[in-house]
């Protein structure tokens, strides 16, 4: 799924994640594998790939420098607008980055909270905006 996201194949990556991890929604732990309603082991950390892939590629928050001294809020572009909104947060050593975006016809509204001492850039396609600490709202023409 990560390679698909890196290549901009967001819809395909999501379908892949849902195919493997989609049945985990109501389980108390993350099994290594679950197919046809059957789990084959108790709990494995590498089964948690969606826990870092979704915030990084679907929400779009990722570090650019160690310790999140610099970070990116890269709003993904879906050719078919399959996903029109996302909301979440990422805990960093400097505090919690909270982000949300909603795609409306012709523009995007992005809300983001940036902790102190984090230099954050909002990006959509070729457009980039440097964001100050605190609560911010950015409107981007799509």
N, C-alpha and C positions, 0 to 999 in steps of 0.2 A: 504494500500500500504506500509506503514511504516513497518509493521510486515513482509511482504513479503521481503522487502529489507533487514531487519535485519537477516532473515533466509537465505539470499543469493539467493532468488528467484527474481532476477532483472528483467528478461523478464516478469514474471507474474505481478510484481508490475507496470512496465511500461504500460502493457496492461490495467491494472485496472485504472491507472491515465488517460490514453487516452480515456477509455470508459466513464469516468465521466466528465473530464475536456477538452477533445479534441475538443468539439464544441465551446469552449470559444475563440478560436484563434482570431477572428475578432470582438470581442465585446469590447466596451469602458470601461466596468466595469466587475467585477466578480459576476455573479448571484449566489444565493445559489444553484440552481439546473437548469440544462438545459437539456431537453430531447426532441427529435424530433423537434428541432429548436425553442422551446418555453422556455422562462425564467420565473420563477415564482416569483422572487423578484429582487430588484435592485442591492444590493451590500452587501457582507458579508465577513468579514476578514477570517473566517474559510474556505471559498471557495478557499483560496489561498494556500492550502497545497502543490501544486507542487512548489511554490516559495521557500520553505525550503527543501522539500524532494529531488528534483532533484539535487541541489548543494551538498547536504549532501551525497546522496547515488549513484547518477549516475556520477556526477563529482568527488565526494569523499572528499570534504573539510568539516571538522567538528572540533569544539573546543574540546580539551581534558581538559582544565582548564578554569576557569572563565576569561572573557575578552580576550580570545584567547591568553593567555600567552603561552600556548602550543596548537598546532593544528596538525591535521592529514590529509594527502592527501592520502586516501585509494583508490587506483585504483581498481574498481570492476572487478571481474573475471566472465565472462559470459561463460558458458559451450559451447554454440553454436556460440560464437563470433557475436551475433546479433548486438551489439554496438562495433564499432572498434575505435571510437574517441569521445572525449567530450572536451568542452572548456567553461570556465566561470570564474566568480570571486565572491568573498565573501567580503563584507565590514565588517571590524572589528573595534574595538575601536583604534587599532594601525595602521590602514591603510587597503588598499585593497590587499587581496591575489588573485593573478591571476594564474590560472592553466589550463593546457591542456594536454591531452594524446592522443597518436595515437598508435594503435596496428598494427604492421606489422607482417608478417610471421616470427615467432620465437623470436620477441622482442617487447618491448614497449619503445617509446620515451615519456618522461614526461618533460614538461616545466613548471616551476613554479617561480613566483615572490613572495618573502617573505618580508613583511615590517620589519623594525627594531623592536627589542625586542619581536619577536615571534620565539619560538622554534618549528620548524616544522619537522615532520617525513613523508617521502614518504613510502608507503607500497603497496606491491603487493604480494598476497598470504603470504608466510612466510618471504619474503624478506623485510627488512626495511633499510632506509637510512636517517640519520639526515641531514637536509639541512640548509645551512647558509642563512643569510639575503641577499636580492638582487635577481638578475636573476640567475636561475639555470636550467641545463638540465641534466636529468638522463636517461641512457639507461639501461633497465632491460631485461635480458633474460627470456622469458616467459616459 
